[in-house]
Amino acid sequence: MDIGKEIQIDQIILPQQTVRITYQGTNWSATNLDIHDLQRGDHVIIVGIDGNTLLLRKVQQRKI
């Protein structure tokens, strides 16, 4: 399954915005479920899939 996979995005995605991204060599719709913008280069996690839309949240910084 793709749920739980971490990926890096290459564009800004506003909260609740759906955009097209490339994932595993294919174009997908992706929605930002966070309340904050996702920035170019952010690491996100796929938390769900709704039809052909990936549902994304930013990976939280891990404290050492």
C-alpha positions as CSV (number, residue, x, y, z in Angstrom):
1,M,0.0,0.0,0.0
2,D,1.0,3.6,-0.6
3,I,-0.4,4.8,2.8
4,G,2.3,5.6,5.2
5,K,4.9,6.2,2.5
6,E,7.0,9.4,2.8
7,I,7.7,11.5,-0.3
8,Q,9.2,14.9,-1.1
9,I,7.1,17.4,-3.0
10,D,8.4,19.8,-5.6
11,Q,5.7,22.5,-5.4
12,I,3.7,24.6,-2.9
13,I,0.4,23.1,-1.9
14,L,-1.9,25.3,0.1
15,P,-4.2,23.9,2.9
16,Q,-7.0,21.8,1.4
17,Q,-5.7,22.5,-2.1
18,T,-5.6,19.7,-4.7
19,V,-2.9,19.7,-7.3
20,R,-1.2,17.3,-9.7
21,I,2.0,15.7,-8.5
22,T,4.3,13.0,-9.9
23,Y,4.4,9.9,-7.7
24,Q,6.1,6.7,-8.7
25,G,6.5,8.0,-12.3
26,T,2.7,8.7,-12.7
27,N,0.6,11.9,-12.3
28,W,-1.7,11.9,-9.3
29,S,-4.0,14.3,-7.7
30,A,-2.9,15.2,-4.2
31,T,-4.6,17.1,-1.4
32,N,-2.9,18.9,1.5
33,L,-4.8,18.0,4.6
34,D,-2.6,20.2,6.8
35,I,-3.6,23.6,8.1
36,H,-0.3,25.0,6.9
37,D,1.2,25.4,3.4
38,L,3.4,22.6,2.1
39,Q,6.5,24.1,0.7
40,R,8.7,22.9,-2.2
41,G,11.1,20.3,-0.8
42,D,8.9,19.4,2.2
43,H,8.7,15.7,3.2
44,V,5.1,14.6,3.4
45,I,3.4,11.3,4.3
46,I,0.5,9.7,2.4
47,V,-2.2,9.4,5.0
48,G,-4.9,8.1,2.8
49,I,-6.2,7.7,-0.8
50,D,-9.6,9.0,-1.9
51,G,-10.2,7.5,-5.4
52,N,-7.2,8.7,-7.4
53,T,-6.3,11.4,-4.9
54,L,-3.4,11.1,-2.5
55,L,-4.1,12.7,0.9
56,L,-1.0,14.3,2.3
57,R,0.3,15.7,5.6
58,K,3.7,17.2,6.4
59,V,6.1,14.9,8.2
60,Q,6.7,16.3,11.7
61,Q,10.3,17.0,12.7
62,R,11.6,14.1,14.8
63,K,13.2,15.1,18.1
64,I,16.4,13.3,19.0
